[in-house]
Amino acid sequence: MLDISEERIETLLHLLRLKKLTSDQKQELEEYCLLRPSLRDVIARLDDDELVRQDLSSLEQFDVEASLVGARAKLEIRLADRRRGWKVILSPGRMVAAAAIVTGVIIGSIYLFSSFDGNRSKGLAAGIQQRVKSHVSLVLPNGTDIDLDSMSRKGNVQRSGMVINKINSNELNITTAATRAVEASDAILNVPAGRQFAIRLPDGTRVWLNNVSSCWFPSAFTGPRRKVKIAGEAYMEIAKHPEQPFIAQVGEGDAALNVLVLGTSFNISAYADESCIHTTVVDGKVQVSTKDHSELLIQNEQLTTGPNIWQPKKTVNAATVIAWRNGILRSDGDSLTQVLRTLARWYNKEFDIPLTLGQKVFKGELSRSMTIDQALDYVSGHGTTFKYSLTGNKIIISL
């Protein structure tokens, strides 16, 4: 079986740099490239010391000369992906809505490395990976990254204790393999910008992931409770197993937020570039809890939480909240910044907007079928009028 650990990849890249790869190792590296195409970009840059020095300097995290050899493989793996991604730029008076700043990327896992926000590092890391990739991917517990867009719908694939079946182009069915290992480890479903994807978990629960979102789930739900982790936005219809309550978790440690349900449908929006988490009940009830607070929500109630934030629950139209499942954005007074963040995820673009303009509100409905020009023209014509210009992947908003 091909060893796809990060350490092994780094070892091979280091040997390549030193021109000490054997023929077998060259073949092994080629197999890695088939699984992770961005490695070809890494290999192309390895021989150029100046490019590597520039990449190290751009992160402003390391002493360039001291880190040039030791960190080369780790850095280049991530930067090959980073160059294809998109980021947030926050500065006084201006904001680019569309967020992922890569900091502290050298040490840690390829998929779950540390970020500037320790409390939500997994969510941010996942968000970076989804923006980087153009395809929906399933990362197995052993690290294998499956491109679901390229996966055939014919037959089942059995991997890591799971039977994987692609129902259609945007939905996956996961069941527990009869020969699975005793310990059920987490897999990760990653959805990139501009996409949505659904998955049916081993217990029958269905999860719809919005663009730039991830779901961690086990190959089997063992023990007294079922548990998944969410980053980004997800709508969930929980399979009823009263003897085994279901928990959806956002964040880690003391900052973790847990949604406890017995059998219900709800939406949770927890993007790393947003300051708040919004939990909305579509049907049934849930118990939302953090280290210091707990609140029971029923149908059409929404709770907004965040670091040092616990707002009173409020009544909302849940159908409006989950309209994204049908490719619709409905706004009844969201700020222009919030709307542009959504459009950034839809179209995989950056937005540069003055802070004062970003605070203006928009009321209306946008469809994912619109071009980005059509969407911006509609927003400008239904609220604060503005101008926009496209420079590369960045859209600059001005009065």
C-alpha positions as CSV (number, residue, x, y, z in Angstrom):
1,M,0.0,0.0,0.0
2,L,1.3,3.5,-0.9
3,D,2.4,5.4,2.2
4,I,1.0,8.9,1.7
5,S,2.1,10.4,5.0
6,E,3.3,14.0,4.9
7,E,6.7,12.9,6.3
8,R,7.2,10.4,3.5
9,I,6.4,13.1,0.9
10,E,8.9,15.5,2.6
11,T,11.6,12.8,2.6
12,L,11.2,12.1,-1.1
13,L,11.2,15.8,-2.0
14,H,14.4,16.3,0.1
15,L,16.0,13.3,-1.7
16,L,14.9,14.8,-5.0
17,R,16.5,18.1,-4.1
18,L,19.8,16.3,-3.3
19,K,19.5,14.2,-6.5
20,K,19.6,11.0,-4.5
21,L,16.2,9.5,-5.6
22,T,16.4,5.8,-6.6
23,S,14.3,4.6,-9.5
24,D,11.8,3.1,-7.1
25,Q,11.5,6.3,-5.2
26,K,11.0,8.2,-8.4
27,Q,8.1,5.9,-9.3
28,E,6.7,6.4,-5.8
29,L,6.9,10.2,-6.1
30,E,5.1,10.0,-9.5
31,E,2.3,8.1,-7.8
32,Y,2.0,10.8,-5.2
33,C,1.8,13.4,-8.0
34,L,-1.2,11.5,-9.5
35,L,-2.9,11.7,-6.1
36,R,-1.8,15.3,-5.4
37,P,-1.3,17.2,-8.7
38,S,0.0,20.3,-6.9
39,L,3.2,18.4,-6.1
40,R,4.3,18.9,-9.7
41,D,4.4,22.6,-9.0
42,V,6.5,21.8,-5.9
43,I,9.0,19.8,-8.0
44,A,9.2,22.5,-10.6
45,R,10.2,25.1,-8.0
46,L,12.6,23.0,-5.9
47,D,15.7,23.8,-8.0
48,D,15.2,27.5,-7.8
49,D,16.7,28.8,-4.5
50,E,15.5,32.4,-5.2
51,L,11.9,31.3,-5.6
52,V,12.0,29.4,-2.4
53,R,13.6,32.3,-0.6
54,Q,10.9,34.6,-1.9
55,D,8.2,32.2,-0.7
56,L,9.8,32.0,2.8
57,S,10.0,35.8,3.0
58,S,6.4,36.2,2.0
59,L,5.3,34.3,5.0
60,E,7.4,36.3,7.4
61,Q,7.6,33.4,9.7
62,F,11.1,32.1,9.5
63,D,14.8,33.0,9.2
64,V,15.2,32.5,5.5
65,E,18.8,31.1,5.4
66,A,18.3,28.8,8.4
67,S,15.1,27.4,7.1
68,L,15.9,27.1,3.4
69,V,16.8,23.4,3.4
70,G,15.0,22.0,6.4
71,A,11.6,23.7,5.6
72,R,11.8,23.5,1.8
73,A,9.6,20.5,1.3
74,K,6.9,21.5,3.8
75,L,6.8,25.0,2.6
76,E,6.6,24.2,-1.1
77,I,3.8,21.7,-0.6
78,R,1.7,24.4,1.0
79,L,2.7,27.3,-1.2
80,A,1.9,25.3,-4.4
81,D,-1.6,25.1,-3.1
82,R,-1.6,28.7,-1.7
83,R,-0.7,30.1,-5.1
84,R,-3.9,28.7,-6.4
85,G,-6.0,29.9,-3.5
86,W,-7.6,33.2,-2.3
87,K,-7.1,35.2,0.8
88,V,-8.6,37.8,3.1
89,I,-6.9,41.2,3.5
90,L,-8.0,43.2,6.5
91,S,-6.7,46.6,7.2
92,P,-8.0,49.9,8.7
93,G,-10.9,51.2,6.7
94,R,-10.8,48.5,4.0
95,M,-11.7,44.8,3.8
96,V,-11.5,42.2,1.1
97,A,-14.4,39.9,1.8
98,A,-13.4,36.3,1.1
99,A,-11.1,35.0,3.7
100,A,-8.1,32.9,4.4
101,I,-4.7,34.2,5.6
102,V,-2.1,31.5,5.7
103,T,0.1,31.9,8.8
104,G,2.0,29.4,10.7
105,V,1.7,26.9,7.9
106,I,5.0,25.1,8.1
107,I,4.5,23.0,11.2
108,G,1.5,20.6,11.4
109,S,-0.6,18.4,9.2
110,I,-1.1,19.1,5.5
111,Y,-4.9,19.2,6.1
112,L,-5.2,20.4,9.7
113,F,-2.3,22.7,10.3
114,S,-2.3,25.5,12.8
115,S,-3.5,29.0,12.0
116,F,-3.6,32.5,13.5
117,D,-6.9,31.6,15.3
118,G,-6.1,28.7,17.6
119,N,-9.7,28.4,18.7
120,R,-10.9,27.6,15.2
121,S,-7.7,26.4,13.6
122,K,-9.3,23.3,12.1
123,G,-12.1,25.2,10.5
124,L,-9.7,27.8,9.0
125,A,-7.3,25.2,7.7
126,A,-10.2,23.4,6.1
127,G,-11.4,26.6,4.6
128,I,-8.0,27.3,3.1
129,Q,-7.9,23.8,1.6
130,Q,-11.3,24.2,0.0
131,R,-10.4,27.6,-1.6
132,V,-7.2,26.1,-2.9
133,K,-8.8,23.1,-4.6
134,S,-11.3,23.3,-7.5
135,H,-12.8,19.8,-6.8
136,V,-14.8,18.2,-4.0
137,S,-12.6,15.9,-2.0
138,L,-12.9,13.1,0.5
139,V,-9.8,12.8,2.7
140,L,-9.7,9.3,4.3
141,P,-8.3,8.7,7.8
142,N,-5.0,7.4,6.3
143,G,-4.6,10.7,4.4
144,T,-5.6,9.6,1.0
145,D,-7.3,12.4,-0.9
146,I,-10.0,11.2,-3.3
147,D,-11.2,13.6,-6.0
148,L,-15.0,13.0,-5.9
149,D,-15.6,15.0,-9.1
150,S,-13.5,12.4,-11.0
151,M,-14.9,9.4,-9.1
152,S,-17.2,7.1,-11.2
153,R,-20.8,6.5,-10.1
154,K,-20.5,2.9,-11.1
155,G,-20.1,0.5,-8.2
156,N,-18.8,1.0,-4.6
157,V,-15.3,1.7,-3.3
158,Q,-14.2,0.3,0.0
159,R,-11.6,2.2,1.9
160,S,-10.6,2.9,5.5
161,G,-13.5,0.9,6.9
162,M,-16.1,2.7,4.7
163,V,-18.1,1.7,1.6
164,I,-18.2,4.8,-0.6
165,N,-20.9,5.2,-3.2
166,K,-21.3,8.3,-5.4
167,I,-25.1,8.7,-5.8
168,N,-24.9,11.6,-8.3
169,S,-22.6,14.4,-9.2
170,N,-23.3,16.2,-5.9
171,E,-24.0,13.5,-3.4
172,L,-22.1,10.7,-1.7
173,N,-23.4,7.8,0.4
174,I,-21.2,6.3,3.1
175,T,-21.8,3.0,4.9
176,T,-19.7,1.1,7.4
177,A,-17.7,-1.8,5.9
178,A,-18.3,-5.2,7.5
179,T,-14.5,-5.6,7.8
180,R,-13.8,-2.1,9.3
181,A,-11.2,-1.6,12.0
182,V,-12.4,-1.6,15.6
183,E,-11.4,2.1,16.0
184,A,-13.4,4.4,13.7
185,S,-11.3,7.3,12.6
186,D,-12.5,10.6,11.0
187,A,-12.6,11.2,7.3
188,I,-13.1,14.8,6.0
189,L,-15.4,15.9,3.2
190,N,-14.1,19.2,1.7
191,V,-16.2,21.4,-0.6
192,P,-14.5,24.3,-2.5
193,A,-15.7,27.7,-3.5
194,G,-18.6,27.8,-5.9
195,R,-19.8,24.3,-5.1
196,Q,-22.3,22.5,-2.8
197,F,-22.2,18.8,-1.9
198,A,-24.3,16.4,0.1
199,I,-23.3,13.3,2.0
200,R,-25.4,10.5,3.7
201,L,-23.5,9.4,6.8
202,P,-23.3,5.8,8.1
203,D,-26.2,6.4,10.5
204,G,-28.5,7.7,7.8
205,T,-28.0,11.4,8.6
206,R,-27.8,13.7,5.6
207,V,-25.5,16.7,5.5
208,W,-25.5,19.4,2.8
209,L,-22.3,21.4,2.7
210,N,-22.3,24.9,1.3
211,N,-19.3,26.3,-0.6
212,V,-16.0,26.5,1.3
213,S,-17.1,24.0,4.0
214,S,-16.0,20.8,5.6
215,C,-17.4,17.9,7.6
216,W,-15.4,15.5,9.8
217,F,-17.1,12.2,10.3
218,P,-16.2,8.7,11.5
219,S,-16.4,5.5,9.4
220,A,-18.8,4.2,12.0
221,F,-20.7,5.8,14.9
222,T,-19.7,3.8,18.0
223,G,-20.2,4.6,21.6
224,P,-23.1,6.4,23.3
225,R,-23.1,9.4,21.0
226,R,-22.7,10.2,17.4
227,K,-20.4,13.2,16.7
228,V,-19.3,15.2,13.6
229,K,-17.4,18.4,13.2
230,I,-18.3,21.2,10.9
231,A,-16.4,24.2,9.4
232,G,-18.2,26.6,7.1
233,E,-21.9,26.1,6.6
234,A,-24.0,22.9,6.7
235,Y,-27.7,22.0,6.7
236,M,-28.3,18.7,8.5
237,E,-31.2,16.2,8.7
238,I,-30.4,14.0,11.6
239,A,-31.4,10.3,11.5
240,K,-33.4,9.5,14.6
241,H,-31.6,7.2,17.0
242,P,-32.9,8.3,20.5
243,E,-30.5,5.9,22.2
244,Q,-27.6,7.6,20.5
245,P,-27.9,11.4,20.5
246,F,-26.2,13.4,17.7
247,I,-23.7,16.2,18.3
248,A,-22.4,18.6,15.7
249,Q,-19.3,20.5,16.9
250,V,-17.7,23.7,15.7
251,G,-14.3,24.7,17.0
252,E,-12.0,23.1,19.5
253,G,-11.3,23.1,23.3
254,D,-12.8,25.8,25.5
255,A,-14.0,27.6,22.4
256,A,-16.0,24.6,21.0
257,L,-19.7,25.0,20.3
258,N,-21.8,21.8,20.4
259,V,-25.3,21.3,18.9
260,L,-27.0,18.4,20.6
261,V,-30.0,16.8,18.8
262,L,-32.1,13.7,19.0
263,G,-33.7,13.9,15.5
264,T,-34.2,17.2,13.8
265,S,-33.1,19.4,10.9
266,F,-31.0,22.5,11.4
267,N,-28.5,24.8,9.7
268,I,-25.2,26.0,11.2
269,S,-23.0,28.7,9.7
270,A,-19.5,28.9,11.1
271,Y,-17.1,30.3,8.5
272,A,-13.7,31.1,9.8
273,D,-13.8,34.6,8.3
274,E,-17.0,35.4,10.1
275,S,-17.0,36.7,13.7
276,C,-20.1,34.8,14.7
277,I,-21.7,31.3,14.4
278,H,-25.4,31.2,13.5
279,T,-27.4,28.1,14.5
280,T,-30.9,27.9,13.1
281,V,-33.5,25.2,13.7
282,V,-35.6,24.2,10.7
283,D,-37.6,21.4,12.4
284,G,-37.5,19.9,15.9
285,K,-35.2,21.3,18.6
286,V,-31.6,21.5,19.5
287,Q,-29.5,22.3,22.6
288,V,-26.6,24.7,21.8
289,S,-23.8,24.7,24.3
290,T,-20.4,26.2,24.9
291,K,-18.2,26.1,28.0
292,D,-20.1,28.8,29.7
293,H,-23.6,28.9,28.1
294,S,-26.4,26.7,26.9
295,E,-29.7,27.4,25.1
296,L,-32.6,25.4,23.8
297,L,-33.8,26.3,20.3
298,I,-37.0,25.2,18.6
299,Q,-38.3,25.6,15.0
300,N,-37.6,28.9,13.3
301,E,-35.3,30.1,16.1
302,Q,-31.7,31.2,15.6
303,L,-28.9,31.7,18.0
304,T,-25.8,33.9,17.3
305,T,-22.6,33.2,19.2
306,G,-18.9,33.8,19.0
307,P,-15.9,34.8,21.1
308,N,-17.4,36.7,24.0
309,I,-20.7,36.8,22.1
310,W,-24.0,35.1,23.2
311,Q,-26.9,37.0,21.7
312,P,-30.5,36.3,22.8
313,K,-32.2,33.8,20.5
314,K,-34.5,35.2,17.9
315,T,-37.3,34.1,15.6
316,V,-36.3,33.9,11.9
317,N,-37.7,32.4,8.7
318,A,-35.7,29.2,8.5
319,A,-36.6,28.7,4.8
320,T,-34.7,31.9,4.1
321,V,-31.7,30.8,6.0
322,I,-31.4,27.5,4.1
323,A,-32.2,29.0,0.7
324,W,-28.6,28.5,-0.2
325,R,-29.3,24.8,-0.8
326,N,-31.2,25.9,-3.9
327,G,-28.5,28.3,-5.0
328,I,-30.4,31.4,-3.6
329,L,-29.2,34.2,-1.4
330,R,-32.0,36.0,0.4
331,S,-31.2,39.1,2.3
332,D,-33.6,41.1,4.5
333,G,-31.0,43.7,5.5
334,D,-27.6,42.0,5.6
335,S,-24.6,44.3,5.3
336,L,-23.0,44.7,2.0
337,T,-19.8,43.1,3.4
338,Q,-21.8,40.0,4.4
339,V,-23.4,39.8,1.0
340,L,-20.0,40.1,-0.7
341,R,-18.5,37.4,1.5
342,T,-21.2,35.1,0.1
343,L,-20.5,36.2,-3.5
344,A,-16.8,35.7,-2.9
345,R,-17.5,32.0,-2.0
346,W,-19.9,31.6,-4.9
347,Y,-17.5,33.0,-7.6
348,N,-14.1,32.4,-5.9
349,K,-13.2,36.1,-6.0
350,E,-11.7,38.7,-3.7
351,F,-13.5,41.9,-2.9
352,D,-12.0,45.2,-1.9
353,I,-14.6,47.5,-0.3
354,P,-14.4,50.6,1.9
355,L,-15.5,49.8,5.4
356,T,-18.1,52.6,5.4
357,L,-19.7,51.2,2.2
358,G,-19.5,47.7,3.5
359,Q,-21.8,48.7,6.4
360,K,-24.7,49.6,4.1
361,V,-27.5,47.1,3.8
362,F,-28.9,45.0,1.0
363,K,-32.5,43.7,0.7
364,G,-33.2,41.3,-2.1
365,E,-32.6,37.9,-3.7
366,L,-29.7,36.6,-5.7
367,S,-29.4,33.4,-7.7
368,R,-26.3,31.3,-8.1
369,S,-27.2,31.1,-11.9
370,M,-26.4,34.8,-12.2
371,T,-23.0,35.8,-13.6
372,I,-20.9,37.9,-11.1
373,D,-21.6,41.0,-13.2
374,Q,-25.4,40.4,-13.0
375,A,-25.2,39.8,-9.3
376,L,-23.2,43.0,-8.6
377,D,-25.5,45.0,-10.8
378,Y,-28.5,43.7,-9.0
379,V,-27.1,44.5,-5.6
380,S,-26.0,48.0,-6.6
381,G,-29.5,48.6,-8.0
382,H,-31.3,47.5,-4.8
383,G,-29.7,49.6,-2.1
384,T,-26.5,51.6,-2.1
385,T,-25.4,52.3,-5.6
386,F,-21.7,51.5,-6.2
387,K,-19.2,51.0,-9.0
388,Y,-16.9,48.0,-9.4
389,S,-13.9,47.0,-11.4
390,L,-12.1,43.7,-11.9
391,T,-8.4,43.5,-11.5
392,G,-7.1,39.9,-11.8
393,N,-9.1,37.9,-9.3
394,K,-9.9,41.0,-7.2
395,I,-13.1,43.1,-7.5
396,I,-12.7,46.6,-6.3
397,I,-15.9,48.3,-5.0
398,S,-16.2,52.1,-4.9
399,L,-18.8,54.8,-4.7
